[in-house]
Amino acid sequence: MNVLKTLKSFVNGFKKGGDNLDDISKIESAASPIMSEKTREWWNIFQGNLPQKKTHKNFKPLPTAYVSTAYLAQLVTGEIKFELPDERLNSFAQKNLVPRLDRIVQLTLVGGYTVIKPYITRSGEIFFDVGTSRDFLPITIDENGQITEGIFFERVRCNSKIYERREWHCFKNGVHSVRNSAYLYGTRERVELSSVPRWEGLAESGEIPSDIPMIATLRTPYANNIDLDSALPVSLFANSVGTLHEIDAAHSEYIAEFRKMSAKVFGSGDVFRGKDGITDDYFVTVESDFSTTIDNQLMAYAPQIREEAHKAAINIELRLYEVQIGVSCGTFTFDSAKGLVTATQVLSEDRTTFNTVAQLQRQLRPVLQSIAKISCTLARFYGFDVVDGEPAIEFGDSVFEDTGTEFSRRFQMVQAGLLKPEEFNAWYFGVPIDKARELLPEMTTVFGGDE
């Protein structure tokens, strides 16, 4: 079926739904005022702006929130394999989703959740839009913590004006409804979607039959102790704001130490033959009533800089932060030459980091399964024939354990009849079971088959 014709029927054939989106402030959000306030705080911290009062005139924060969320996101997705049974859909996932998974996980760790929305273009290609707690309004959350109703926001500049598109989604009784509307940003003045070139081909409203919401919610696994009545999750560093501030204060003191304690020579302007004030970074002119000898008109200042003590203070706070976010001791270190750095490798005995990463991967797996199902539903709705089946999802484990040892262990299980050869191939090659079965030779003598 022609996708463009289906898009037109999508506009003409569906009922309009959704709340009145003219005044967002009147929509009852799942985010309470305190959660909305904390969410803004988390994103500000991610940008390096903590809410506490700065302790130094030249405050020098470290990018601890950014580095820690990026580090965990890389461990979660660094070796991920996500493949759909349908070849065409899988090509879209490999091109438009998999390379972005590390960024999606990082944004989830910052804001508490992300909402992923597969959508199809006129050419028939599937892309994946992502909404965060910063630019998505959650309205309804089900018993499993999945968002079933909410609004995506998109802003574009056109003809020297900023326009905002509000895309309302609602899943109810086996039907997923969508409604688009556009406004002059910051006002209730509604404009036609066609007046903005980027949105001129969008349908105003529509419905898609589905077993699950056509949006997938990735959440952090942490309990909400900020608003006990809220169904929303919290940021990775929600309970570490004070520690992050202490890290920044200790680093600012470290920088100030070099400025305050750097060597200088004080003397009268006559000696330096310069103007009043600082002649340069080393020689400083002062009013002098020293004795007339040149030696007594000069005063050297070269105290001992307490570099190691200040570095130790920063690292002590980093140890506390590691405990709070669930990574192993020594993961983050302040180095005078490189700044804030992370561990070069994760050892198998780092169970704390391993458990946290495994927990995050358990959150991601059902989301990927939902995305696979949504993509199939979407493609089939637009007239494409697609292959059903469970996606292959492998996270890899070489970061935490020796893959050579794991290969030998699984190989021995196959030889003992405890593991099927196709399951071994699926793990090793990172492919679905059906594909792994095709890779098996006719006589699997290597696995102990008959001659």
C-alpha positions as CSV (number, residue, x, y, z in Angstrom):
1,M,0.0,0.0,0.0
2,N,1.2,3.5,-0.8
3,V,2.2,5.2,2.5
4,L,1.1,8.6,1.4
5,K,-2.4,7.3,0.7
6,T,-2.5,5.7,4.1
7,L,-1.4,8.9,5.8
8,K,-4.3,10.7,4.0
9,S,-6.8,8.1,5.2
10,F,-5.3,8.4,8.6
11,V,-6.3,12.1,8.6
12,N,-9.7,11.6,7.1
13,G,-10.8,8.4,8.7
14,F,-10.2,8.9,12.4
15,K,-12.1,10.7,15.1
16,K,-10.5,13.7,16.8
17,G,-9.6,13.0,20.4
18,G,-7.6,14.4,23.3
19,D,-8.0,17.1,25.8
20,N,-8.0,20.8,24.9
21,L,-4.3,21.6,24.6
22,D,-4.7,25.3,24.3
23,D,-3.9,25.9,28.0
24,I,-1.3,23.3,29.2
25,S,-1.5,24.7,32.7
26,K,-5.0,23.3,33.0
27,I,-4.0,19.7,32.2
28,E,-3.6,17.6,35.2
29,S,-0.1,16.2,35.0
30,A,1.2,13.0,36.7
31,A,4.2,15.2,37.8
32,S,3.3,17.0,41.0
33,P,4.7,20.5,41.6
34,I,7.5,19.2,43.8
35,M,8.4,16.6,41.1
36,S,8.4,19.3,38.4
37,E,10.6,21.4,40.5
38,K,13.1,18.6,41.2
39,T,13.1,17.6,37.5
40,R,14.2,21.1,36.6
41,E,16.9,20.9,39.3
42,W,18.2,17.6,37.9
43,W,18.6,19.0,34.4
44,N,20.3,22.1,35.7
45,I,22.7,19.9,37.6
46,F,23.4,18.0,34.4
47,Q,24.4,21.3,32.9
48,G,26.7,22.1,35.8
49,N,24.4,24.5,37.7
50,L,23.8,23.2,41.2
51,P,21.0,24.8,43.3
52,Q,23.3,25.5,46.4
53,K,25.0,28.8,47.0
54,K,28.4,29.1,45.4
55,T,31.2,28.8,48.0
56,H,33.9,30.7,46.0
57,K,34.0,33.8,43.9
58,N,35.5,31.8,41.1
59,F,33.4,28.6,41.5
60,K,34.7,25.8,39.4
61,P,32.3,22.8,39.3
62,L,33.3,19.4,38.0
63,P,31.1,17.6,35.4
64,T,30.4,14.8,37.8
65,A,26.7,14.3,36.9
66,Y,27.6,14.3,33.2
67,V,30.5,11.9,33.5
68,S,28.7,9.4,35.9
69,T,25.6,9.2,33.7
70,A,27.6,8.8,30.5
71,Y,29.8,6.1,32.2
72,L,26.8,4.0,33.3
73,A,25.0,4.4,30.0
74,Q,28.1,3.2,28.1
75,L,28.3,0.1,30.3
76,V,24.7,-0.6,29.8
77,T,24.7,-0.3,26.0
78,G,28.3,-0.6,25.0
79,E,28.0,-4.2,23.7
80,I,24.3,-4.3,23.0
81,K,22.8,-6.3,20.2
82,F,19.2,-5.6,19.3
83,E,17.8,-7.3,16.2
84,L,14.2,-7.6,14.9
85,P,13.1,-10.8,13.0
86,D,11.9,-8.7,10.0
87,E,14.8,-7.7,7.9
88,R,13.4,-4.3,6.8
89,L,12.4,-3.3,10.3
90,N,15.7,-4.4,11.7
91,S,17.6,-2.2,9.2
92,F,15.6,0.8,10.5
93,A,16.4,-0.2,14.1
94,Q,20.1,-0.6,13.4
95,K,20.3,2.7,11.6
96,N,17.9,4.9,13.6
97,L,17.8,3.5,17.1
98,V,20.7,1.3,18.2
99,P,23.4,4.1,17.8
100,R,21.3,6.4,20.0
101,L,20.7,3.9,22.9
102,D,23.6,5.1,25.0
103,R,22.3,8.7,24.8
104,I,18.8,7.6,25.6
105,V,20.0,5.7,28.7
106,Q,22.0,8.7,29.8
107,L,19.0,11.1,29.4
108,T,16.9,8.5,31.4
109,L,19.5,8.5,34.2
110,V,19.4,12.3,34.4
111,G,15.7,13.0,34.2
112,G,14.2,9.7,35.6
113,Y,12.5,8.5,32.4
114,T,12.4,8.8,28.7
115,V,9.5,8.0,26.3
116,I,10.4,6.5,22.9
117,K,8.0,6.8,20.0
118,P,8.5,4.9,16.7
119,Y,7.0,6.8,13.8
120,I,6.9,6.3,10.0
121,T,7.7,8.8,7.3
122,R,6.2,9.1,3.8
123,S,9.1,7.1,2.4
124,G,8.1,4.2,4.7
125,E,11.2,4.5,6.9
126,I,10.7,4.2,10.7
127,F,12.4,6.6,13.0
128,F,12.4,6.9,16.8
129,D,11.5,10.1,18.6
130,V,12.6,10.5,22.3
131,G,10.9,12.6,24.9
132,T,12.5,13.3,28.3
133,S,11.2,14.6,31.6
134,R,12.3,18.0,30.4
135,D,10.2,18.1,27.2
136,F,7.4,15.6,27.7
137,L,4.3,16.0,29.9
138,P,3.2,12.7,31.5
139,I,-0.5,12.6,32.2
140,T,-1.5,8.9,33.0
141,I,0.7,6.1,34.3
142,D,-0.4,2.5,34.5
143,E,0.3,0.0,37.2
144,N,3.6,-1.1,35.7
145,G,4.9,2.5,35.6
146,Q,4.4,2.8,31.8
147,I,3.1,6.2,30.5
148,T,-0.2,5.6,28.7
149,E,-1.1,9.3,28.1
150,G,1.1,12.3,27.6
151,I,2.2,15.1,25.4
152,F,5.3,15.5,23.3
153,F,6.5,19.1,22.7
154,E,8.5,20.2,19.6
155,R,9.6,23.8,18.9
156,V,10.9,25.2,15.7
157,R,11.8,28.7,14.4
158,C,10.1,29.9,11.3
159,N,9.9,33.4,9.8
160,S,11.5,34.9,12.9
161,K,8.9,33.3,15.2
162,I,9.0,30.3,17.4
163,Y,6.2,27.7,17.1
164,E,5.4,24.8,19.4
165,R,3.7,21.6,18.3
166,R,1.9,19.6,21.0
167,E,1.4,15.9,20.2
168,W,-1.0,14.2,22.5
169,H,-0.9,10.4,22.9
170,C,-3.5,8.3,24.8
171,F,-3.8,4.5,25.0
172,K,-7.1,3.2,26.2
173,N,-9.2,0.1,25.6
174,G,-6.9,-1.3,22.8
175,V,-6.8,1.9,20.9
176,H,-3.9,4.4,20.7
177,S,-5.1,7.9,19.9
178,V,-2.9,10.8,18.6
179,R,-3.7,14.4,18.2
180,N,-1.5,17.2,16.8
181,S,-1.9,20.9,17.4
182,A,0.4,23.9,16.9
183,Y,0.7,27.3,18.7
184,L,2.8,30.4,18.6
185,Y,5.2,29.6,21.4
186,G,4.4,31.2,24.8
187,T,0.8,32.0,23.8
188,R,-2.5,30.3,23.3
189,E,-2.7,31.4,19.7
190,R,-3.3,28.3,17.7
191,V,-1.9,28.0,14.1
192,E,-2.5,25.5,11.3
193,L,0.1,22.7,11.1
194,S,0.5,23.5,7.4
195,S,1.7,27.0,8.2
196,V,5.0,25.5,9.4
197,P,6.8,23.7,6.6
198,R,8.3,21.1,9.0
199,W,4.8,20.0,10.1
200,E,2.7,20.5,6.9
201,G,2.4,16.8,6.2
202,L,1.3,15.8,9.7
203,A,-2.1,14.4,10.5
204,E,-4.2,16.4,12.9
205,S,-5.6,13.3,14.6
206,G,-5.8,9.5,14.4
207,E,-6.3,6.1,16.1
208,I,-4.3,2.9,15.8
209,P,-5.6,-0.4,17.2
210,S,-2.9,-1.9,19.4
211,D,-2.3,-4.3,22.3
212,I,0.1,-2.0,24.0
213,P,0.7,1.8,24.1
214,M,2.5,3.0,20.9
215,I,5.0,4.8,23.1
216,A,7.6,2.9,25.3
217,T,8.7,4.2,28.7
218,L,12.2,3.6,30.0
219,R,12.5,4.3,33.7
220,T,15.2,4.4,36.3
221,P,14.7,1.6,38.8
222,Y,15.0,3.9,41.9
223,A,12.2,4.4,44.4
224,N,10.8,7.9,44.6
225,N,11.6,9.2,48.1
226,I,11.0,12.8,47.0
227,D,7.2,12.5,46.4
228,L,6.0,9.3,48.0
229,D,2.6,9.7,46.2
230,S,4.2,10.0,42.8
231,A,4.4,7.2,40.3
232,L,7.3,8.8,38.5
233,P,10.9,7.6,39.0
234,V,13.8,9.8,40.1
235,S,17.2,10.7,38.7
236,L,20.4,8.7,39.3
237,F,21.7,11.6,41.4
238,A,18.4,12.7,43.0
239,N,19.7,11.9,46.5
240,S,23.3,13.1,45.8
241,V,22.7,16.8,45.3
242,G,24.5,17.7,48.5
243,T,27.5,15.5,47.7
244,L,27.8,16.9,44.2
245,H,27.9,20.4,45.8
246,E,30.6,19.3,48.2
247,I,32.6,17.9,45.2
248,D,32.4,21.2,43.4
249,A,33.2,23.2,46.6
250,A,36.3,21.0,47.2
251,H,37.4,21.4,43.6
252,S,36.9,25.2,43.7
253,E,39.0,25.3,46.9
254,Y,41.7,23.3,45.0
255,I,41.8,25.8,42.2
256,A,41.7,28.7,44.6
257,E,44.7,27.2,46.4
258,F,46.9,27.7,43.4
259,R,45.7,31.2,42.9
260,K,46.1,32.2,46.5
261,M,49.4,30.4,47.1
262,S,51.2,31.0,43.9
263,A,54.6,32.6,44.2
264,K,54.8,36.4,44.0
265,V,57.3,39.2,44.6
266,F,56.0,42.3,46.3
267,G,57.9,45.6,45.9
268,S,57.6,49.4,45.5
269,G,56.8,50.8,42.1
270,D,60.2,52.5,42.1
271,V,61.9,49.1,42.2
272,F,59.8,47.6,39.5
273,R,59.7,50.8,37.5
274,G,56.0,50.2,36.7
275,K,52.7,51.6,37.4
276,D,50.6,51.0,40.5
277,G,48.8,47.7,40.6
278,I,49.8,44.4,39.2
279,T,52.8,44.6,36.9
280,D,52.3,41.0,35.8
281,D,51.3,37.6,37.4
282,Y,54.5,37.4,39.4
283,F,55.6,41.0,40.3
284,V,53.1,43.1,42.3
285,T,53.6,46.7,43.2
286,V,52.7,47.9,46.7
287,E,52.9,51.1,48.8
288,S,56.2,50.7,50.5
289,D,57.8,52.2,53.7
290,F,60.6,49.6,53.6
291,S,64.2,50.6,54.4
292,T,66.1,52.2,51.6
293,T,68.1,49.1,50.6
294,I,66.9,47.3,47.6
295,D,66.9,44.0,49.4
296,N,64.5,45.3,52.0
297,Q,62.2,46.8,49.4
298,L,61.5,43.4,47.9
299,M,59.4,40.7,49.7
300,A,59.1,37.2,48.2
301,Y,56.0,35.1,48.8
302,A,56.3,31.4,48.0
303,P,54.2,29.2,50.4
304,Q,53.8,25.5,50.1
305,I,50.8,24.5,48.0
306,R,48.7,21.8,49.7
307,E,47.9,20.0,46.4
308,E,47.7,16.4,47.7
309,A,45.4,17.4,50.6
310,H,42.9,19.1,48.3
311,K,43.0,16.2,45.8
312,A,42.3,13.9,48.7
313,A,39.3,16.0,49.8
314,I,37.8,15.8,46.3
315,N,38.3,12.0,46.1
316,I,36.8,11.5,49.6
317,E,33.6,13.1,48.3
318,L,33.7,11.1,45.1
319,R,33.8,7.9,47.2
320,L,30.6,9.0,48.9
321,Y,29.0,9.8,45.6
322,E,29.9,6.3,44.3
323,V,28.1,4.7,47.2
324,Q,25.0,6.8,46.6
325,I,24.7,6.0,42.9
326,G,25.7,2.3,43.1
327,V,29.1,2.0,41.5
328,S,32.3,0.4,42.8
329,C,34.8,2.3,45.0
330,G,37.4,4.0,42.9
331,T,35.3,4.3,39.8
332,F,35.8,8.1,39.6
333,T,39.1,9.8,40.5
334,F,40.3,13.3,40.4
335,D,43.7,13.6,38.7
336,S,45.6,16.9,38.6
337,A,46.7,16.3,35.0
338,K,43.4,15.0,33.5
339,G,40.7,16.3,35.8
340,L,37.8,14.0,36.6
341,V,38.4,10.5,35.1
342,T,36.7,7.1,35.2
343,A,38.1,3.6,35.7
344,T,39.8,2.3,32.5
345,Q,38.2,-1.1,33.0
346,V,35.6,-2.8,35.1
347,L,36.9,-5.8,36.9
348,S,34.8,-8.9,37.4
349,E,35.0,-8.4,41.2
350,D,33.3,-5.0,40.9
351,R,30.0,-6.5,41.9
352,T,28.5,-3.1,42.9
353,T,28.8,-1.7,39.4
354,F,27.8,-5.0,37.9
355,N,24.6,-5.1,39.9
356,T,23.7,-1.6,39.0
357,V,24.3,-2.1,35.3
358,A,22.4,-5.4,35.4
359,Q,19.5,-3.6,37.1
360,L,19.5,-0.9,34.3
361,Q,19.6,-3.6,31.6
362,R,16.6,-5.3,33.1
363,Q,14.8,-2.0,32.8
364,L,15.8,-1.6,29.1
365,R,15.0,-5.1,27.9
366,P,11.2,-4.9,28.1
367,V,11.4,-1.5,26.5
368,L,13.2,-2.9,23.5
369,Q,10.7,-5.7,23.3
370,S,7.9,-3.1,23.3
371,I,9.7,-1.0,20.6
372,A,9.9,-4.1,18.4
373,K,6.2,-4.8,18.8
374,I,5.2,-1.2,18.2
375,S,7.3,-1.1,15.0
376,C,5.6,-4.2,13.7
377,T,2.2,-2.8,14.5
378,L,3.0,0.5,12.9
379,A,4.4,-1.0,9.7
380,R,1.4,-3.4,9.4
381,F,-1.0,-0.5,9.9
382,Y,0.6,1.2,7.0
383,G,0.2,-1.8,4.8
384,F,3.6,-3.5,5.0
385,D,4.1,-7.3,5.4
386,V,6.3,-7.9,8.3
387,V,7.7,-11.0,10.0
388,D,6.5,-11.6,13.6
389,G,8.7,-12.9,16.4
390,E,10.6,-11.9,19.4
391,P,13.6,-9.6,18.9
392,A,17.1,-10.8,19.8
393,I,18.5,-8.8,22.7
394,E,22.0,-9.4,24.0
395,F,23.9,-6.9,26.3
396,G,27.3,-8.6,26.2
397,D,29.4,-9.4,29.3
398,S,33.0,-8.9,28.3
399,V,33.2,-5.7,30.3
400,F,32.6,-7.8,33.5
401,E,33.9,-11.2,32.7
402,D,36.3,-13.1,30.4
403,T,34.3,-14.0,27.3
404,G,36.8,-16.7,26.5
405,T,35.9,-18.4,29.8
406,E,32.2,-18.0,29.1
407,F,32.6,-19.5,25.6
408,S,34.3,-22.6,27.1
409,R,31.6,-22.9,29.8
410,R,28.7,-22.7,27.3
411,F,30.5,-25.0,24.8
412,Q,30.8,-27.6,27.5
413,M,27.1,-27.2,28.3
414,V,26.2,-27.9,24.7
415,Q,28.4,-31.0,24.7
416,A,26.7,-32.2,27.9
417,G,23.3,-31.7,26.4
418,L,22.4,-28.9,28.8
419,L,22.3,-26.2,26.1
420,K,20.9,-26.4,22.6
421,P,23.4,-25.6,19.8
422,E,21.2,-22.9,18.3
423,E,21.1,-21.2,21.7
424,F,24.9,-21.2,21.8
425,N,25.0,-19.7,18.3
426,A,22.4,-17.1,19.2
427,W,24.5,-16.0,22.2
428,Y,27.9,-16.1,20.3
429,F,26.7,-14.3,17.1
430,G,24.1,-12.1,18.8
431,V,21.3,-13.2,16.4
432,P,17.7,-14.5,16.9
433,I,17.1,-18.2,17.5
434,D,15.7,-18.8,14.0
435,K,18.8,-17.1,12.5
436,A,21.1,-19.1,14.8
437,R,19.4,-22.3,13.8
438,E,20.1,-21.5,10.1
439,L,23.8,-21.1,10.9
440,L,24.1,-24.6,12.2
441,P,25.8,-27.1,9.8
442,E,23.8,-30.2,8.7
443,M,25.9,-32.5,10.9
444,T,26.7,-30.7,14.2
445,T,29.5,-33.2,15.1
446,V,31.4,-30.4,16.8
447,F,28.6,-30.3,19.3
448,G,28.6,-34.1,19.8
449,G,26.1,-35.1,17.0
450,D,26.1,-38.3,15.1
451,E,28.8,-39.0,12.4
